[in-house]
Amino acid sequence: MSVEMLDGATIVNFLQDEEAFSVSVCKRFAHLDTDNDGLLSYAEMLKELQSLRVLETHFGIDVEPDPDELARVYESLFVQFDHNLNGTIDLDEFKKETKQMMLAMADGLGFLPVQMVLEEDSILKKAVERESNKVVA
């Protein structure tokens, strides 16, 4: 993990670089697709969703979430990706929903930079690295 500065423009610029975004999403998808069948099952996607810790923290402090509520949130997030509702997520669905979620993050961040803790292999980290490389070049 690392602490990085980013704003909405960092994310939008990354999304506009279709090649960089596509490579990052394809790598993340391949990492999650543990059985290498080209689809993400709920079990495969659940590991990614759990890493987000959507309800396990409140302003950075660990809390004990209601397990039923947490299960409903994870199921809802999975369905958000599963556009055709066939119970699996293909690469196209994953890419489209990832892009939508990143655009929503960019919109929420706006133009003021914020510090954020990012996982080393996260797509957001790739966006920051791309921006840093452009500034250096």
Disulfide bonds with the S-S distance in Angstrom:
none
